[in-house]
């Protein structure tokens, strides 16, 4: 890993913008947002783009807006298809992409005007396969931006490692949209059609194919956090069990086949932590079939019992997480009682104590 402070990729003059970038946008019922998002792509300082809008069976005016955008700019191509979900829509875009580089933008977000010029410039200068950028979290009341003026160059599987370790200082994330990929690293990589949480395996496979990645620690992408109806705003739901949990388990198997049992253990550490979080969310929820899902989580936890001594010894494990798991294994009811007590009494006392210390 190499850190470059105050890194700014060289600008690419229009006459040297020879490489084509294909930008794929999955569109479904986002009529209030899609024009802004696509316009932000068309206004890029890097102009040699093809913008592939995949209207995934929208029932609002999104498809009509896409067609109008295509009429006004010959770089825009529109695919209208039956609804199959974002994974299927992105795969349809990849199938026809002509660019040497591929990027993704969610249709309800928008990007900075120089995002792709910066990312391609960094790719070329650092001879990398994937460029990654930080992103802003756009809330209704405020915007959060943790940009740092630097770049990090990851060699071999370092980016994959920091991604699996969920390092907050490197906001690599599952997301497809904060990355620019050399087309070669996406050979034999696709989104699992018909599934939510489709980025989990896509990111893992793509990062594993890269020989070098460059991370721009500067936000170029604007991600809307709290749009009603977005998948990311959906808390515990049936798809958690049909799509998300299976994707996490597939990720473990993938890392094992890759020969990275160490990373598989780190990933499982976070997976087991999430299972307990899902259990807590379910206990508070009014989800239909709640009891069935609580049993499903308990079954997964108990069937993985033989892995815990190894997994909770991984290099980033917090001993408190092992204590929570041990408590659950003794009794899910006892575990839940302790969680309720912790949330109602212990955490407020700790917060009050910390507040008093700050004010003293």
Secondary structure as UniProt FT lines:
FT   STRAND          2..5
FT   HELIX           14..16
FT   STRAND          21..27
FT   TURN            31..33
FT   HELIX           34..42
FT   STRAND          49..56
FT   HELIX           62..72
FT   TURN            74..75
FT   STRAND          76..81
FT   HELIX           86..96
FT   STRAND          101..104
FT   TURN            107..108
FT   STRAND          110..111
FT   TURN            113..114
FT   HELIX           115..126
FT   STRAND          130..138
FT   STRAND          143..144
FT   STRAND          150..155
FT   TURN            156..157
FT   HELIX           158..164
FT   TURN            165..166
FT   TURN            168..169
FT   TURN            177..178
FT   STRAND          179..182
FT   HELIX           183..186
FT   TURN            187..188
FT   TURN            193..194
FT   HELIX           199..209
FT   STRAND          212..224
FT   TURN            228..229
FT   HELIX           231..233
FT   HELIX           238..239
FT   HELIX           240..244
FT   HELIX           245..257
FT   TURN            258..259
FT   HELIX           261..284
FT   TURN            288..289
FT   HELIX           290..303
FT   HELIX           305..307
FT   HELIX           308..311
FT   TURN            312..313
FT   TURN            315..316
FT   HELIX           319..330
FT   HELIX           332..341
FT   HELIX           342..346
FT   HELIX           347..359
//
